[in-house]
Amino acid sequence: MPLEFSSSDDAPAREHVLGVLTDDACREIIAVLEEPLTVPEVADEIERPLSTTYRKLDRLTDSGLVKKTGARPGREQKSRYVTDFDRIAIDLDDARNLCVDVDRSNDDSLALWKTDL
């Protein structure tokens, strides 16, 4: 059964979406990223080692579900991570092909976190 991807935004590496969604640690990370967090903050929240947290954040970033942002103004320069989607839908099309649709946020309230990394 072929896997097709569509999106309201063309983020890279959509083929990884299903893989990260089946990973417990990745789902835990998605759940805690209500606001941008540093890697140590994420690791503390999900109670996992830093090495695991870095690895899972890399997978989530490669899948396009999480993005790396800059530091808060006036704070030590550390990258932060935040989710980069509003909705994920998995469906079958008319030909019974599995489709994944990732809707991206158009929320500009995170603009203060954006940098040219």
Backbone bond lengths (Angstrom), bond angles and torsions (degrees), N, CA, C in turn:
res aa  C-N    CA-C-N  psi(-1)  N-CA   C-N-CA  omega(-1)  CA-C   N-CA-C  phi
1 M - - - 1.452 - - 1.532 108.01 -
2 P 1.325 119.27 118.15 1.457 122.00 179.03 1.527 111.19 -66.63
3 L 1.303 115.11 151.70 1.453 121.75 178.01 1.515 108.10 -113.38
4 E 1.330 116.97 121.12 1.453 121.72 -179.53 1.516 109.42 -112.07
5 F 1.333 115.74 148.63 1.453 120.95 179.38 1.509 109.47 -123.53
6 S 1.321 114.90 140.79 1.456 120.43 171.32 1.508 106.47 -136.16
7 S 1.299 116.40 163.08 1.449 119.43 -177.92 1.512 110.20 -164.03
8 S 1.331 114.20 157.08 1.452 119.60 173.41 1.526 109.87 -80.69
9 D 1.320 117.49 -1.92 1.458 124.23 -177.99 1.529 107.00 -152.10
10 D 1.312 119.50 140.81 1.456 121.30 -176.80 1.524 111.75 -91.93
11 A 1.311 118.05 75.18 1.459 122.40 175.59 1.521 109.23 -82.07
12 P 1.348 117.68 152.14 1.453 120.55 -177.22 1.526 113.17 -74.66
13 A 1.330 116.03 160.81 1.459 125.11 167.78 1.520 114.93 61.74
14 R 1.306 117.53 45.72 1.460 120.76 178.94 1.533 112.57 -65.57
15 E 1.338 116.55 -21.08 1.460 118.87 -179.04 1.522 113.25 -63.62
16 H 1.320 117.72 -13.33 1.462 121.76 -179.38 1.531 113.32 -90.60
17 V 1.314 118.20 -8.08 1.469 121.29 -173.52 1.525 112.01 -57.26
18 L 1.314 117.43 -51.83 1.464 119.51 -178.56 1.518 111.78 -63.79
19 G 1.315 117.17 -36.87 1.463 120.87 178.83 1.516 113.01 -61.33
20 V 1.331 116.49 -44.80 1.469 118.13 -179.11 1.522 111.51 -72.97
21 L 1.332 116.64 -29.31 1.462 118.67 179.39 1.523 112.31 -71.79
22 T 1.323 117.94 -18.95 1.462 120.74 176.86 1.528 112.16 -91.51
23 D 1.323 117.56 -0.96 1.462 123.61 -178.47 1.536 109.10 -96.82
24 D 1.342 116.70 118.78 1.468 121.11 -177.82 1.522 112.92 -55.43
25 A 1.338 117.42 -46.54 1.470 120.78 -177.59 1.529 110.79 -64.80
26 C 1.323 117.61 -38.88 1.470 120.33 178.10 1.522 110.61 -63.40
27 R 1.324 117.08 -42.47 1.470 119.88 178.37 1.528 110.70 -65.36
28 E 1.332 117.55 -37.02 1.470 120.64 177.12 1.529 110.23 -62.58
29 I 1.319 116.64 -41.64 1.465 120.77 179.32 1.523 110.54 -63.67
30 I 1.326 116.77 -46.22 1.465 120.18 178.59 1.525 109.96 -56.37
31 A 1.326 116.27 -40.42 1.469 120.99 -177.43 1.531 113.06 -65.61
32 V 1.330 118.10 -30.72 1.475 119.54 -177.51 1.518 113.27 -92.60
33 L 1.321 118.27 -9.74 1.471 120.30 -177.14 1.528 112.42 -86.44
34 E 1.324 116.32 54.28 1.460 120.76 174.46 1.516 110.82 -71.94
35 E 1.324 115.62 -25.63 1.464 122.56 175.84 1.519 106.61 -140.70
36 P 1.327 118.31 161.49 1.468 120.22 -178.69 1.529 111.51 -60.46
37 L 1.336 116.04 131.48 1.459 122.75 179.68 1.522 110.22 -130.82
38 T 1.339 116.30 150.87 1.459 121.84 173.85 1.523 108.56 -77.86
39 V 1.319 116.50 167.06 1.462 120.54 179.20 1.535 110.98 -60.08
40 P 1.347 119.68 -46.80 1.471 118.67 177.93 1.531 113.06 -60.70
41 E 1.328 117.00 -35.76 1.471 119.86 177.55 1.528 111.12 -65.59
42 V 1.332 116.11 -42.00 1.463 120.26 178.12 1.531 109.41 -63.82
43 A 1.331 117.17 -46.62 1.465 121.27 -179.28 1.523 111.09 -58.23
44 D 1.338 116.72 -41.62 1.470 120.59 177.35 1.522 111.41 -63.40
45 E 1.323 116.13 -43.07 1.467 120.58 -177.80 1.524 112.29 -64.57
46 I 1.326 116.99 -41.15 1.468 119.48 -176.69 1.530 112.53 -94.97
47 E 1.323 115.72 -2.17 1.469 122.11 178.28 1.526 112.24 55.24
48 R 1.339 114.20 51.58 1.465 121.86 177.72 1.533 107.76 -128.25
49 P 1.332 118.06 158.32 1.472 120.90 177.80 1.531 111.53 -63.75
50 L 1.333 115.35 154.41 1.471 120.07 178.05 1.529 111.34 -58.30
51 S 1.334 117.56 -40.77 1.471 119.96 -178.29 1.525 110.93 -60.45
52 T 1.319 117.53 -42.43 1.462 121.80 177.91 1.523 110.22 -65.32
53 T 1.325 115.69 -43.21 1.465 120.88 -178.57 1.521 110.70 -62.26
54 Y 1.331 118.05 -45.04 1.468 121.05 176.94 1.529 110.76 -59.05
55 R 1.324 116.71 -46.03 1.460 121.40 -178.21 1.531 111.22 -62.26
56 K 1.325 116.72 -44.16 1.466 120.73 -178.69 1.529 110.94 -69.67
57 L 1.329 117.21 -38.41 1.467 119.71 177.10 1.524 111.08 -64.70
58 D 1.335 117.08 -35.36 1.471 120.07 174.90 1.525 110.46 -62.35
59 R 1.327 117.32 -44.22 1.475 121.01 178.39 1.524 110.60 -61.66
60 L 1.327 116.31 -44.48 1.465 120.55 -179.03 1.524 111.54 -65.87
61 T 1.327 116.38 -37.54 1.461 120.74 177.99 1.532 110.14 -68.02
62 D 1.336 116.93 -43.87 1.469 120.88 177.77 1.524 111.61 -60.72
63 S 1.325 117.09 -33.24 1.464 120.88 -179.22 1.526 112.02 -77.85
64 G 1.338 117.12 -14.37 1.457 120.94 -178.86 1.522 113.73 85.50
65 L 1.335 117.86 7.21 1.465 120.11 -179.35 1.521 112.63 -88.46
66 V 1.326 117.23 -18.60 1.462 123.07 179.06 1.514 107.05 -132.82
67 K 1.330 116.38 145.84 1.462 119.23 175.77 1.516 110.08 -127.49
68 K 1.330 113.93 152.57 1.462 121.55 178.01 1.520 107.62 -89.81
69 T 1.315 115.94 133.58 1.462 120.97 179.10 1.519 108.87 -122.62
70 G 1.317 116.34 174.54 1.456 121.31 179.15 1.509 112.12 -82.56
71 A 1.299 114.62 -174.68 1.458 121.38 -178.87 1.520 110.99 -84.03
72 R 1.314 115.45 160.35 1.459 120.32 174.44 1.524 109.49 -66.57
73 P 1.330 117.69 145.18 1.468 119.79 176.61 1.527 110.12 -59.37
74 G 1.342 115.78 137.07 1.458 120.48 177.39 1.518 113.97 81.05
75 R 1.299 117.83 3.35 1.466 121.55 179.70 1.520 109.06 -113.10
76 E 1.334 115.06 164.84 1.452 121.12 174.21 1.533 108.83 -55.12
77 Q 1.328 117.37 139.75 1.465 121.75 -176.39 1.527 111.07 -72.86
78 K 1.308 117.36 97.45 1.459 122.97 175.11 1.518 107.94 -131.06
79 S 1.312 115.24 139.07 1.458 119.01 176.01 1.512 109.47 -68.88
80 R 1.310 114.41 147.42 1.457 121.63 176.55 1.512 107.86 -125.57
81 Y 1.295 115.44 158.05 1.461 121.63 -179.01 1.522 109.13 -120.46
82 V 1.328 114.76 145.55 1.463 120.79 179.64 1.528 108.15 -147.70
83 T 1.330 116.98 148.78 1.458 119.76 176.93 1.525 109.74 -64.60
84 D 1.325 115.44 150.15 1.462 121.24 -176.32 1.525 110.83 -127.36
85 F 1.330 116.57 42.08 1.455 120.60 176.70 1.520 108.87 -155.68
86 D 1.318 114.61 157.12 1.464 121.02 175.76 1.519 111.51 -106.18
87 R 1.357 115.15 -30.48 1.457 119.17 -174.18 1.519 109.36 -157.27
88 I 1.333 115.05 142.44 1.460 121.66 172.51 1.523 106.50 -124.40
89 A 1.323 116.56 127.62 1.458 120.94 178.09 1.522 108.69 -122.22
90 I 1.321 115.98 134.58 1.457 122.21 176.49 1.521 106.01 -117.89
91 D 1.338 115.72 126.22 1.460 120.29 -171.36 1.523 109.77 -147.61
92 L 1.309 115.84 168.00 1.457 122.43 171.71 1.524 108.66 -106.18
93 D 1.347 116.57 133.67 1.457 119.20 176.42 1.527 109.60 -83.84
94 D 1.325 117.37 -175.44 1.463 122.17 -177.52 1.529 112.87 -60.69
95 A 1.338 116.94 -29.50 1.462 121.45 179.31 1.525 111.88 -89.15
96 R 1.332 117.30 9.97 1.459 124.33 179.40 1.525 112.51 66.44
97 N 1.341 116.77 28.85 1.458 122.18 173.78 1.519 108.57 -90.69
98 L 1.320 116.62 138.32 1.446 122.02 178.42 1.527 109.35 -72.80
99 C 1.319 116.82 127.92 1.466 122.69 -179.37 1.525 109.50 -121.55
100 V 1.325 116.45 142.71 1.458 122.60 176.17 1.521 107.56 -120.80
101 D 1.312 116.64 124.98 1.463 122.67 179.29 1.521 108.20 -116.91
102 V 1.334 116.71 121.01 1.455 122.31 179.27 1.521 107.55 -111.66
103 D 1.330 116.48 116.28 1.466 121.33 176.96 1.512 109.05 -93.34
104 R 1.319 115.36 126.11 1.466 122.53 -178.65 1.516 111.49 -90.03
105 S 1.310 115.04 151.08 1.454 121.78 176.73 1.523 109.89 -75.27
106 N 1.302 115.54 138.96 1.461 121.35 171.03 1.518 109.38 -107.88
107 D 1.321 116.88 20.28 1.454 123.53 -176.14 1.520 109.95 -75.14
108 D 1.318 117.15 113.15 1.460 121.55 179.55 1.518 112.48 -83.60
109 S 1.336 118.67 1.30 1.464 120.02 179.99 1.512 111.30 -67.40
110 L 1.345 118.20 -16.59 1.458 120.84 177.71 1.523 111.54 -91.16
111 A 1.316 117.88 5.53 1.462 121.40 -176.59 1.523 112.09 -57.17
112 L 1.332 118.55 -32.25 1.450 119.59 -179.79 1.522 111.71 -67.04
113 W 1.338 118.32 -15.01 1.463 121.94 179.20 1.523 112.10 -91.00
114 K 1.314 117.52 -12.13 1.461 120.46 -174.28 1.521 110.94 -76.12
115 T 1.336 115.18 139.51 1.462 121.32 173.94 1.518 107.65 -142.43
116 D 1.300 116.44 172.21 1.462 121.96 175.34 1.515 108.22 -96.24
117 L 1.327 116.60 77.74 1.472 120.57 -179.46 1.503 110.24 -87.38
